[in-house]
Amino acid sequence: MNKLVEDDLKYIWHPCSQMKDYEELPPIVIDHGKGSYLYDIDGKEYIDIISSWWCNLLGHCNKDINEAVKKQLDKLEHVIFANLSHEPAIDLCRELIKVVPKGLAKFNFSDNGSASVECALKMAFQYHSQTGEPKRTRFMCLSEGYHGETIGALSVGSMDLYAKIYKPMLMETIHVQAPDCYRCPYDENRETCSCQCFEKAEAAFSRYGQETAAMIVEPLLQGSAGMRIYPALYLKKLRKLCDETGILLIVDEIATGFGRTGKMFACDHAKITPDIMCISKGLTGGYMPMAMTITTKKIYDAFYADYNEGRAFMHSHTYSGNPLGCSAALAVQKILRRDQILEHAQATGKYLHDELEERLGNHKNVGEIRHIGLINAIELIRNKDSKEPFDAKLRTGYQIYKEALKKGLLLRPLGDVLYFNPALNIDRETLDRAVDKCEDAMQTILH
Ligand SMILES: Cc1ncc(COP(=O)(O)O)c(C=O)c1O
């Protein structure tokens, strides 16, 4: 065994992994990356079709982002962000204010997605406490939702895989049954859907409305649940209901932001502005750990007072507003605009979907291929008519993942949902190669 692999196994506890699996599939040590490709220490090439946990927005080792970070590195690597500030952070806010939903006005910096969610929950709680509604202490969320792995974020998540064991440690939150368009219990059609399932949200709001501080959702796309896509109408209705009941709407755009769904933010499909929005991942193009919790002037004003009134938001992270992260994020904004990346991704997204439908749509184990923006997800099932899933213990998605790796494709399915969520500037030739490899891996495992 290679000494690097040996010492990796000796020292490192990898994230979100059963480490015993590594006996059979040792870690692949990556040496470098270029665009949508990764290269391991033996020179083997992999297509990164999941953009490394959905954050690598514009390819690995992107020339413009590299230059921006290098330039900043020789000037200022980090500085305390309380009282002190710096040009990259200010410039970044100047740029972001042009693209975030209208009405969002204040940017609070943190360093990962979960942290930005924690920040949003605390902000919503304190807002109500300081505006005469201290009984609003609870949070609502959608079933199958995912918002990160820290205790607050896990509490508003609904996926047993991540949360079950920690239940005794978590806040008691209100879970609303999420839309499930593939297995719609109301037999609605995606194209003509009137969101009858929204009655579940209405029922929860009517029962718990007075005690709820905020509702948090992943807008339009429940990523970790298996790239479950739901209509913009649902989000529109939610905005209206929140307005009517005084419940704040927190939108977690960590996975959906920056063009992933075809528009800059998923909220833009529904033409709504949340009260609080969380962003991370694509913000820095996947270069630096950085996140933001963005809110309205109205919420900000509830914290603004003489110091001794004790209304300040006493929330911080050491690396809040890190200048290297800001410089990477600024470069991302420049590239998105200059290279018309969203338009490019829209066109490639359609190309990819047509390709997948043609090649795999009729496969006996493909339930549906759903898509939004460039994201395409293939739900594998045992029986097409009944939509019965495979026995989870078979780990079908994981078997395909291992097979695809042998062929040079980094897939990493969510259970039995294979998905493509590549860099937005990926080229068609690379997509063709990825579809070939995916089809090959599926044939090998599912024959
Ligand atoms: C929608 C959503 N929210 C929050 C998070 C957590 O972000 P992080 O892993 O940076 O803590 C993720 C990560 O996948 C996510 O997809």
The ligand as an ORCA input file, in Angstrom:
! r2SCAN-3c Opt
* xyz 0 1
  C     -28.807     23.011      1.984
  C     -27.610     22.888      2.860
  N     -27.551     23.569      4.015
  C     -26.489     23.512      4.825
  C     -25.393     22.734      4.512
  C     -24.229     22.665      5.456
  O     -23.115     23.315      4.950
  P     -21.657     22.963      5.540
  O     -21.370     21.560      5.120
  O     -20.747     23.965      4.911
  O     -21.732     23.107      7.009
  C     -25.406     22.000      3.329
  C     -24.264     21.131      2.968
  O     -24.340     20.262      2.149
  C     -26.540     22.066      2.482
  O     -26.615     21.374      1.351
*
